[in-house]
């Protein structure tokens, strides 16, 4: 079993930055792929960024603004979010899986509880 705990969410003005963290515990040796998803009220969950070894994938809407990184020694994945826009407002979820699922939520086995990100105009 794998447990994921997100942190780093909050409120920020448009153009600002936030850094989200996701700490994995448990049988972390079984996971090879991690990702960030987000879900705004009334909308479906969408993939934001994923990382598998050194391979990274980003949604077009965040490419160039967000960066996903991983510290294997700390079992932690980060999402650096720059130039934030109001449309980035959502609950952000950390996810983990055994294969490179990219931005497909069906490919992930474990999920965190989420951390709220709110961007004001």
KOLPALUM-237139 format. One record per atom (N, C-alpha, C): residue number from 0; atom name; x negated, y, z negated. Coordinates in Angstrom, 3 decimals, always signed. Each point is the difference from the previous one (the first is absolute). Layout:
N
+------+------+----------+----------+----------+
| bado | zase |       xx |       yy |       zz |
+------+------+----------+----------+----------+
|  NUM |   CA |        X |        Y |        Z |
...
+------+------+----------+----------+----------+
***
This chain:
121
+------+------+----------+----------+----------+
| bado | zase |       xx |       yy |       zz |
+------+------+----------+----------+----------+
|    0 |    N |   -0.824 |   -1.176 |   +0.000 |
|    0 |   CA |   +0.824 |   +1.176 |   +0.000 |
|    0 |    C |   -0.874 |   +1.247 |   +0.000 |
|    1 |    N |   +0.457 |   +1.019 |   +0.698 |
|    1 |   CA |   -0.711 |   +1.268 |   +0.100 |
|    1 |    C |   +0.908 |   +1.118 |   -0.494 |
|    2 |    N |   -0.559 |   +0.874 |   -0.788 |
|    2 |   CA |   +0.730 |   +1.167 |   -0.467 |
|    2 |    C |   -0.645 |   +1.251 |   +0.569 |
|    3 |    N |   +0.821 |   +0.938 |   +0.439 |
|    3 |   CA |   -0.471 |   +1.243 |   +0.579 |
|    3 |    C |   +0.599 |   +1.171 |   -0.768 |
|    4 |    N |   -0.838 |   +0.955 |   -0.357 |
|    4 |   CA |   +0.449 |   +1.172 |   -0.732 |
|    4 |    C |   -0.495 |   +1.252 |   +0.704 |
|    5 |    N |   +0.937 |   +0.840 |   +0.443 |
|    5 |   CA |   -0.344 |   +1.239 |   +0.684 |
|    5 |    C |   -0.057 |   +1.161 |   -0.983 |
|    6 |    N |   -0.760 |   +1.014 |   +0.378 |
|    6 |   CA |   -0.065 |   +1.228 |   -0.769 |
|    6 |    C |   -0.465 |   +1.121 |   +0.913 |
|    7 |    N |   +0.110 |   +1.228 |   -0.468 |
|    7 |   CA |   -0.501 |   +1.143 |   +0.748 |
|    7 |    C |   +1.058 |   +0.839 |   +0.678 |
|    8 |    N |   +1.245 |   -0.428 |   -0.043 |
|    8 |   CA |   +1.060 |   +0.775 |   +0.609 |
|    8 |    C |   +0.287 |   +1.263 |   -0.788 |
|    9 |    N |   +0.760 |   +0.886 |   +0.611 |
|    9 |   CA |   +0.346 |   +1.251 |   -0.643 |
|    9 |    C |   +0.592 |   +0.976 |   +0.983 |
|   10 |    N |   +0.092 |   +1.250 |   -0.413 |
|   10 |   CA |   +0.544 |   +1.067 |   +0.838 |
|   10 |    C |   -1.121 |   +0.908 |   +0.469 |
|   11 |    N |   +0.061 |   +0.369 |   +1.274 |
|   11 |   CA |   -1.030 |   +0.847 |   +0.584 |
|   11 |    C |   +0.623 |   +0.867 |   +1.082 |
|   12 |    N |   -0.566 |   +1.163 |   +0.237 |
|   12 |   CA |   +0.480 |   +0.872 |   +1.057 |
|   12 |    C |   -0.501 |   -0.483 |   +1.356 |
|   13 |    N |   +0.730 |   +0.360 |   +1.040 |
|   13 |   CA |   -0.406 |   -0.356 |   +1.351 |
|   13 |    C |   -1.420 |   +0.474 |   +0.273 |
|   14 |    N |   -0.782 |   -0.868 |   +0.625 |
|   14 |   CA |   -1.393 |   +0.303 |   +0.277 |
|   14 |    C |   -0.949 |   -0.496 |   -1.069 |
|   15 |    N |   +0.545 |   -0.438 |   -1.114 |
|   15 |   CA |   -0.818 |   -0.490 |   -1.089 |
|   15 |    C |   -0.405 |   -1.446 |   +0.175 |
|   16 |    N |   -0.646 |   -0.544 |   -1.026 |
|   16 |   CA |   -0.521 |   -1.359 |   +0.056 |
|   16 |    C |   +0.347 |   -0.781 |   -1.258 |
|   17 |    N |   +0.098 |   -1.309 |   +0.165 |
|   17 |   CA |   +0.180 |   -0.922 |   -1.104 |
|   17 |    C |   -0.795 |   -1.264 |   +0.294 |
|   18 |    N |   -0.407 |   -0.678 |   -1.047 |
|   18 |   CA |   -0.699 |   -1.272 |   +0.153 |
|   18 |    C |   +0.730 |   -1.061 |   -0.811 |
|   19 |    N |   +0.531 |   -0.990 |   +0.683 |
|   19 |   CA |   +0.693 |   -1.091 |   -0.645 |
|   19 |    C |   -0.964 |   -1.152 |   -0.261 |
|   20 |    N |   +0.230 |   -0.702 |   -1.097 |
|   20 |   CA |   -0.815 |   -1.157 |   -0.350 |
|   20 |    C |   +0.890 |   -1.206 |   -0.229 |
|   21 |    N |   -0.516 |   -1.171 |   +0.325 |
|   21 |   CA |   +0.708 |   -1.254 |   -0.230 |
|   21 |    C |   -0.987 |   -1.005 |   -0.563 |
|   22 |    N |   +0.246 |   -0.430 |   -1.228 |
|   22 |   CA |   -0.864 |   -0.971 |   -0.659 |
|   22 |    C |   +0.650 |   -1.375 |   +0.046 |
|   23 |    N |   -0.738 |   -0.979 |   +0.502 |
|   23 |   CA |   +0.488 |   -1.372 |   +0.097 |
|   23 |    C |   -0.587 |   -0.852 |   -1.116 |
|   24 |    N |   +0.825 |   -0.862 |   -0.564 |
|   24 |   CA |   -0.456 |   -0.921 |   -1.036 |
|   24 |    C |   +0.621 |   -1.369 |   +0.227 |
|   25 |    N |   -0.511 |   -1.004 |   -0.702 |
|   25 |   CA |   +0.474 |   -1.356 |   +0.182 |
|   25 |    C |   -0.892 |   -0.757 |   +0.968 |
|   26 |    N |   +0.611 |   -0.784 |   +0.885 |
|   26 |   CA |   -0.752 |   -0.792 |   +0.974 |
|   26 |    C |   -0.369 |   +0.844 |   +1.211 |
|   27 |    N |   -0.844 |   +0.966 |   -0.235 |
|   27 |   CA |   -0.348 |   +0.946 |   +1.054 |
|   27 |    C |   -0.822 |   -0.631 |   +1.120 |
|   28 |    N |   -0.595 |   -1.159 |   -0.269 |
|   28 |   CA |   -0.785 |   -0.672 |   +1.039 |
|   28 |    C |   +0.870 |   -0.497 |   +1.143 |
|   29 |    N |   +1.285 |   -0.089 |   -0.228 |
|   29 |   CA |   +0.919 |   -0.519 |   +1.005 |
|   29 |    C |   +0.501 |   +1.059 |   +0.972 |
|   30 |    N |   -0.331 |   +1.255 |   -0.233 |
|   30 |   CA |   +0.471 |   +1.063 |   +0.872 |
|   30 |    C |   -1.157 |   +0.558 |   +0.827 |
|   31 |    N |   +0.263 |   +0.198 |   +1.276 |
|   31 |   CA |   -1.002 |   +0.528 |   +0.917 |
|   31 |    C |   +0.434 |   +1.297 |   +0.661 |
|   32 |    N |   +1.269 |   +0.285 |   -0.080 |
|   32 |   CA |   +0.568 |   +1.158 |   +0.670 |
|   32 |    C |   +0.799 |   +0.835 |   -0.992 |
|   33 |    N |   -0.192 |   +1.294 |   +0.045 |
|   33 |   CA |   +0.777 |   +0.893 |   -0.843 |
|   33 |    C |   +0.484 |   +1.171 |   +0.831 |
|   34 |    N |   +1.089 |   +0.584 |   -0.446 |
|   34 |   CA |   +0.607 |   +1.062 |   +0.785 |
|   34 |    C |   +0.815 |   +0.927 |   -0.884 |
|   35 |    N |   +0.342 |   +1.130 |   +0.575 |
|   35 |   CA |   +0.898 |   +0.953 |   -0.623 |
|   35 |    C |   +1.232 |   +0.170 |   +0.870 |
|   36 |    N |   +1.162 |   -0.043 |   -0.631 |
|   36 |   CA |   +1.269 |   +0.253 |   +0.647 |
|   36 |    C |   +0.686 |   +1.144 |   -0.725 |
|   37 |    N |   +1.005 |   +0.567 |   +0.642 |
|   37 |   CA |   +0.769 |   +1.043 |   -0.647 |
|   37 |    C |   +1.460 |   -0.102 |   +0.405 |
|   38 |    N |   +0.855 |   +0.515 |   -0.871 |
|   38 |   CA |   +1.423 |   -0.024 |   +0.272 |
|   38 |    C |   +0.644 |   +1.261 |   -0.555 |
|   39 |    N |   +0.628 |   +0.757 |   +0.881 |
|   39 |   CA |   +0.726 |   +1.193 |   -0.382 |
|   39 |    C |   +1.472 |   -0.353 |   -0.189 |
|   40 |    N |   +0.739 |   +0.781 |   -0.780 |
|   40 |   CA |   +1.419 |   -0.282 |   -0.218 |
|   40 |    C |   +0.771 |   -0.097 |   +1.312 |
|   41 |    N |   +0.769 |   -1.067 |   +0.151 |
|   41 |   CA |   +0.801 |   -0.185 |   +1.194 |
|   41 |    C |   -0.747 |   -0.504 |   +1.213 |
|   42 |    N |   -1.276 |   -0.293 |   -0.137 |
|   42 |   CA |   -0.802 |   -0.468 |   +1.121 |
|   42 |    C |   -0.615 |   -1.357 |   -0.317 |
|   43 |    N |   -0.381 |   -0.715 |   +1.052 |
|   43 |   CA |   -0.628 |   -1.295 |   -0.163 |
|   43 |    C |   -1.447 |   +0.154 |   -0.434 |
|   44 |    N |   -0.504 |   -1.040 |   -0.633 |
|   44 |   CA |   -1.393 |   -0.004 |   -0.396 |
|   44 |    C |   -0.893 |   -0.048 |   +1.241 |
|   45 |    N |   -1.024 |   +0.838 |   +0.021 |
|   45 |   CA |   -0.893 |   +0.054 |   +1.139 |
|   45 |    C |   -1.450 |   -0.156 |   -0.436 |
|   46 |    N |   -0.781 |   -0.603 |   +0.868 |
|   46 |   CA |   -1.409 |   -0.168 |   -0.275 |
|   46 |    C |   -0.750 |   +1.301 |   +0.188 |
|   47 |    N |   -0.961 |   +0.244 |   -0.866 |
|   47 |   CA |   -0.807 |   +1.212 |   +0.049 |
|   47 |    C |   -1.426 |   -0.314 |   +0.429 |
|   48 |    N |   -0.635 |   -0.939 |   -0.701 |
|   48 |   CA |   -1.380 |   -0.358 |   +0.296 |
|   48 |    C |   -0.296 |   -1.379 |   -0.556 |
|   49 |    N |   -0.909 |   -0.714 |   +0.651 |
|   49 |   CA |   -0.408 |   -1.322 |   -0.457 |
|   49 |    C |   -1.500 |   -0.148 |   +0.140 |
|   50 |    N |   -0.554 |   -0.935 |   -0.772 |
|   50 |   CA |   -1.431 |   -0.271 |   +0.074 |
|   50 |    C |   -0.228 |   -1.496 |   -0.153 |
|   51 |    N |   -0.840 |   -0.549 |   +0.882 |
|   51 |   CA |   -0.352 |   -1.412 |   +0.000 |
|   51 |    C |   -1.492 |   -0.082 |   +0.296 |
|   52 |    N |   -0.769 |   -0.351 |   -1.004 |
|   52 |   CA |   -1.454 |   +0.076 |   +0.107 |
|   52 |    C |   -0.367 |   +1.443 |   +0.363 |
|   53 |    N |   -0.564 |   +0.199 |   +1.184 |
|   53 |   CA |   -0.355 |   +1.339 |   +0.427 |
|   53 |    C |   +0.971 |   +0.557 |   +1.027 |
|   54 |    N |   +1.037 |   -0.756 |   +0.317 |
|   54 |   CA |   +0.977 |   +0.450 |   +0.976 |
|   54 |    C |   +1.082 |   +0.829 |   -0.678 |
|   55 |    N |   +0.337 |   +1.113 |   +0.605 |
|   55 |   CA |   +1.028 |   +0.884 |   -0.531 |
|   55 |    C |   +1.021 |   +0.317 |   +1.072 |
|   56 |    N |   +1.230 |   +0.206 |   -0.433 |
|   56 |   CA |   +1.073 |   +0.331 |   +0.911 |
|   56 |    C |   +0.879 |   +1.062 |   -0.646 |
|   57 |    N |   +0.406 |   +0.971 |   +0.799 |
|   57 |   CA |   +0.801 |   +1.105 |   -0.503 |
|   57 |    C |   +1.233 |   +0.226 |   +0.848 |
|   58 |    N |   +1.048 |   +0.454 |   -0.653 |
|   58 |   CA |   +1.165 |   +0.454 |   +0.741 |
|   58 |    C |   -0.364 |   +1.278 |   +0.746 |
|   59 |    N |   +0.600 |   +0.182 |   +1.164 |
|   59 |   CA |   -0.296 |   +1.187 |   +0.797 |
|   59 |    C |   +0.289 |   +1.287 |   -0.764 |
|   60 |    N |   +0.998 |   -0.032 |   -0.846 |
|   60 |   CA |   +0.417 |   +1.193 |   -0.715 |
|   60 |    C |   -1.018 |   +0.483 |   -1.034 |
|   61 |    N |   -0.909 |   -0.884 |   -0.417 |
|   61 |   CA |   -0.974 |   +0.374 |   -1.026 |
|   61 |    C |   -1.432 |   -0.066 |   +0.497 |
|   62 |    N |   -0.198 |   -0.498 |   +1.206 |
|   62 |   CA |   -1.341 |   -0.124 |   +0.554 |
|   62 |    C |   -0.702 |   +1.355 |   +0.026 |
|   63 |    N |   -1.221 |   +0.016 |   -0.498 |
|   63 |   CA |   -0.762 |   +1.230 |   -0.051 |
|   63 |    C |   +0.181 |   +0.774 |   -1.283 |
|   64 |    N |   +1.026 |   -0.339 |   -0.771 |
|   64 |   CA |   +0.268 |   +0.682 |   -1.265 |
|   64 |    C |   -0.215 |   -0.904 |   -1.210 |
|   65 |    N |   +0.323 |   -1.283 |   +0.151 |
|   65 |   CA |   -0.124 |   -0.961 |   -1.093 |
|   65 |    C |   -1.178 |   -0.936 |   +0.245 |
|   66 |    N |   -0.613 |   -0.450 |   -1.084 |
|   66 |   CA |   -1.095 |   -0.954 |   +0.084 |
|   66 |    C |   +0.179 |   -1.079 |   -1.052 |
|   67 |    N |   -0.023 |   -1.263 |   +0.435 |
|   67 |   CA |   +0.087 |   -1.113 |   -0.934 |
|   67 |    C |   -1.407 |   -0.541 |   -0.230 |
|   68 |    N |   -0.308 |   -0.334 |   -1.238 |
|   68 |   CA |   -1.305 |   -0.543 |   -0.338 |
|   68 |    C |   +0.154 |   -1.042 |   -1.097 |
|   69 |    N |   -1.058 |   -0.778 |   -0.217 |
|   69 |   CA |   +0.074 |   -1.103 |   -0.945 |
|   69 |    C |   -1.303 |   -0.136 |   -0.767 |
|   70 |    N |   +0.118 |   -0.237 |   -1.292 |
|   70 |   CA |   -1.138 |   -0.286 |   -0.853 |
|   70 |    C |   +0.194 |   -1.419 |   -0.512 |
|   71 |    N |   -0.654 |   -0.957 |   +0.640 |
|   71 |   CA |   +0.190 |   -1.403 |   -0.351 |
|   71 |    C |   -0.437 |   -0.316 |   -1.432 |
|   72 |    N |   -1.050 |   +0.654 |   -0.450 |
|   72 |   CA |   -0.501 |   -0.247 |   -1.345 |
|   72 |    C |   +1.033 |   +0.372 |   -1.056 |
|   73 |    N |   +0.816 |   +0.987 |   +0.295 |
|   73 |   CA |   +1.021 |   +0.454 |   -0.935 |
|   73 |    C |   +1.390 |   -0.518 |   +0.343 |
|   74 |    N |   +0.096 |   -0.787 |   +1.070 |
|   74 |   CA |   +1.294 |   -0.503 |   +0.467 |
|   74 |    C |   +1.000 |   +1.138 |   +0.162 |
|   75 |    N |   -0.468 |   +1.058 |   +0.608 |
|   75 |   CA |   +0.805 |   +1.204 |   +0.129 |
|   75 |    C |   +0.035 |   +0.490 |   +1.445 |
|   76 |    N |   +1.178 |   +0.421 |   +0.429 |
|   76 |   CA |   +0.190 |   +0.601 |   +1.313 |
|   76 |    C |   +0.481 |   +1.431 |   -0.205 |
|   77 |    N |   -0.499 |   +0.891 |   +0.837 |
|   77 |   CA |   +0.343 |   +1.408 |   -0.107 |
|   77 |    C |   +0.668 |   +0.493 |   +1.278 |
|   78 |    N |   +0.778 |   +1.041 |   -0.154 |
|   78 |   CA |   +0.557 |   +0.698 |   +1.149 |
|   78 |    C |   -0.224 |   +1.485 |   -0.218 |
|   79 |    N |   -0.955 |   +0.548 |   +0.734 |
|   79 |   CA |   -0.262 |   +1.428 |   -0.052 |
|   79 |    C |   +0.917 |   +0.696 |   +0.991 |
|   80 |    N |   +0.828 |   +0.900 |   -0.487 |
|   80 |   CA |   +0.977 |   +0.682 |   +0.824 |
|   80 |    C |   -0.334 |   +1.487 |   +0.045 |
|   81 |    N |   -0.331 |   +0.480 |   +1.181 |
|   81 |   CA |   -0.316 |   +1.405 |   +0.209 |
|   81 |    C |   +1.023 |   +0.643 |   +0.917 |
|   82 |    N |   +0.028 |   +1.319 |   -0.016 |
|   82 |   CA |   +0.927 |   +0.759 |   +0.853 |
|   82 |    C |   +1.418 |   -0.533 |   -0.117 |
|   83 |    N |   +0.448 |   -0.173 |   -1.212 |
|   83 |   CA |   +1.314 |   -0.584 |   -0.239 |
|   83 |    C |   +1.120 |   +0.886 |   +0.533 |
|   84 |    N |   +1.036 |   -0.662 |   +0.492 |
|   84 |   CA |   +1.166 |   +0.664 |   +0.558 |
|   84 |    C |   +1.240 |   -0.411 |   -0.789 |
|   85 |    N |   +1.049 |   +0.823 |   +0.031 |
|   85 |   CA |   +1.228 |   -0.372 |   -0.705 |
|   85 |    C |   +0.543 |   -1.361 |   +0.425 |
|   86 |    N |   -0.175 |   -0.371 |   +1.263 |
|   86 |   CA |   +0.477 |   -1.285 |   +0.475 |
|   86 |    C |   -0.780 |   -1.183 |   -0.558 |
|   87 |    N |   -1.094 |   +0.269 |   -0.697 |
|   87 |   CA |   -0.742 |   -1.058 |   -0.679 |
|   87 |    C |   +0.635 |   -0.365 |   -1.339 |
|   88 |    N |   +0.985 |   +0.762 |   -0.425 |
|   88 |   CA |   +0.670 |   -0.264 |   -1.263 |
|   88 |    C |   +0.665 |   -1.369 |   +0.027 |
|   89 |    N |   -0.349 |   -0.849 |   -0.956 |
|   89 |   CA |   +0.526 |   -1.360 |   -0.052 |
|   89 |    C |   -0.546 |   -0.708 |   -1.222 |
|   90 |    N |   +0.557 |   -1.176 |   -0.261 |
|   90 |   CA |   -0.589 |   -0.898 |   -0.971 |
|   90 |    C |   -1.045 |   -0.822 |   +0.741 |
|   91 |    N |   -1.207 |   -0.015 |   -0.505 |
|   91 |   CA |   -1.092 |   -0.715 |   +0.644 |
|   91 |    C |   -0.277 |   -1.302 |   -0.733 |
|   92 |    N |   -0.073 |   -1.094 |   +0.760 |
|   92 |   CA |   -0.196 |   -1.326 |   -0.553 |
|   92 |    C |   -1.300 |   -0.614 |   +0.485 |
|   93 |    N |   -0.685 |   -0.647 |   -0.892 |
|   93 |   CA |   -1.172 |   -0.777 |   +0.330 |
|   93 |    C |   +0.427 |   -1.440 |   +0.272 |
|   94 |    N |   -0.599 |   -0.634 |   +1.002 |
|   94 |   CA |   +0.338 |   -1.370 |   +0.353 |
|   94 |    C |   -1.262 |   -0.794 |   +0.285 |
|   95 |    N |   +0.079 |   -1.319 |   -0.210 |
|   95 |   CA |   -1.139 |   -0.882 |   +0.238 |
|   95 |    C |   +0.458 |   -1.292 |   +0.646 |
|   96 |    N |   -0.856 |   -0.579 |   +0.847 |
|   96 |   CA |   +0.298 |   -1.248 |   +0.666 |
|   96 |    C |   -1.264 |   -0.757 |   +0.335 |
|   97 |    N |   +0.161 |   -1.188 |   +0.570 |
|   97 |   CA |   -1.136 |   -0.864 |   +0.298 |
|   97 |    C |   -0.521 |   +0.146 |   +1.422 |
|   98 |    N |   +0.758 |   +0.650 |   +0.862 |
|   98 |   CA |   -0.411 |   +0.208 |   +1.378 |
|   98 |    C |   +0.092 |   +1.475 |   +0.340 |
|   99 |    N |   -0.517 |   +0.361 |   +1.161 |
|   99 |   CA |   +0.047 |   +1.382 |   +0.448 |
|   99 |    C |   +1.397 |   +0.286 |   +0.548 |
|  100 |    N |   +0.861 |   +0.492 |   -0.861 |
|  100 |   CA |   +1.369 |   +0.251 |   +0.384 |
|  100 |    C |   +0.241 |   +1.368 |   +0.599 |
|  101 |    N |   -1.035 |   +0.810 |   +0.014 |
|  101 |   CA |   +0.118 |   +1.378 |   +0.496 |
|  101 |    C |   +1.150 |   +0.711 |   -0.711 |
|  102 |    N |   +0.946 |   +0.525 |   +0.759 |
|  102 |   CA |   +1.072 |   +0.794 |   -0.588 |
|  102 |    C |   +1.335 |   -0.728 |   -0.012 |
|  103 |    N |   -0.044 |   -1.311 |   +0.064 |
|  103 |   CA |   +1.202 |   -0.820 |   -0.050 |
|  103 |    C |   +0.246 |   -0.456 |   -1.434 |
|  104 |    N |   +1.024 |   +0.500 |   -0.662 |
|  104 |   CA |   +0.231 |   -0.371 |   -1.405 |
|  104 |    C |   +0.264 |   -1.477 |   -0.218 |
|  105 |    N |   +0.470 |   -0.714 |   +1.018 |
|  105 |   CA |   +0.282 |   -1.422 |   -0.134 |
|  105 |    C |   -1.264 |   -0.837 |   -0.159 |
|  106 |    N |   -1.141 |   +0.556 |   +0.292 |
|  106 |   CA |   -1.263 |   -0.712 |   -0.097 |
|  106 |    C |   -0.655 |   +0.137 |   -1.370 |
|  107 |    N |   +0.631 |   +0.703 |   -0.906 |
|  107 |   CA |   -0.572 |   +0.230 |   -1.319 |
|  107 |    C |   +0.757 |   -0.758 |   -1.077 |
|  108 |    N |   -0.747 |   -0.569 |   -0.931 |
|  108 |   CA |   +0.558 |   -0.873 |   -1.019 |
|  108 |    C |   +0.223 |   +0.676 |   -1.345 |
|  109 |    N |   -0.767 |   +1.032 |   -0.272 |
|  109 |   CA |   +0.048 |   +0.651 |   -1.298 |
|  109 |    C |   +0.205 |   +1.495 |   +0.150 |
|  110 |    N |   +0.759 |   +0.554 |   -0.938 |
|  110 |   CA |   +0.351 |   +1.411 |   +0.045 |
|  110 |    C |   -0.095 |   +0.641 |   -1.375 |
|  111 |    N |   -0.418 |   +1.259 |   -0.016 |
|  111 |   CA |   +0.008 |   +0.764 |   -1.226 |
|  111 |    C |   +1.349 |   +0.647 |   -0.217 |
|  112 |    N |   +0.128 |   +0.725 |   -1.103 |
|  112 |   CA |   +1.265 |   +0.635 |   -0.345 |
|  112 |    C |   +0.195 |   +1.347 |   +0.674 |
|  113 |    N |   -1.063 |   +0.567 |   +0.545 |
|  113 |   CA |   +0.100 |   +1.249 |   +0.727 |
|  113 |    C |   -0.408 |   +1.212 |   -0.822 |
|  114 |    N |   -0.407 |   +1.037 |   +0.702 |
|  114 |   CA |   -0.317 |   +1.281 |   -0.617 |
|  114 |    C |   +0.565 |   +1.104 |   +0.889 |
|  115 |    N |   +0.670 |   +0.955 |   -0.612 |
|  115 |   CA |   +0.717 |   +1.025 |   +0.750 |
|  115 |    C |   -0.931 |   +1.111 |   +0.455 |
|  116 |    N |   +0.140 |   +0.380 |   +1.266 |
|  116 |   CA |   -0.722 |   +1.124 |   +0.569 |
|  116 |    C |   +1.022 |   +1.000 |   +0.516 |
|  117 |    N |   -0.090 |   +1.226 |   -0.477 |
|  117 |   CA |   +0.917 |   +1.050 |   +0.417 |
|  117 |    C |   -0.803 |   +1.185 |   +0.521 |
|  118 |    N |   +0.293 |   +0.408 |   +1.230 |
|  118 |   CA |   -0.699 |   +1.107 |   +0.638 |
|  118 |    C |   +1.001 |   +1.118 |   +0.262 |
|  119 |    N |   -0.243 |   +1.158 |   -0.571 |
|  119 |   CA |   +0.899 |   +1.135 |   +0.157 |
|  119 |    C |   -0.477 |   +0.914 |   +1.118 |
|  120 |    N |   +0.949 |   +0.745 |   +0.573 |
|  120 |   CA |   -0.320 |   +0.908 |   +1.096 |
|  120 |    C |   -0.715 |   +1.241 |   -0.505 |
+------+------+----------+----------+----------+
***
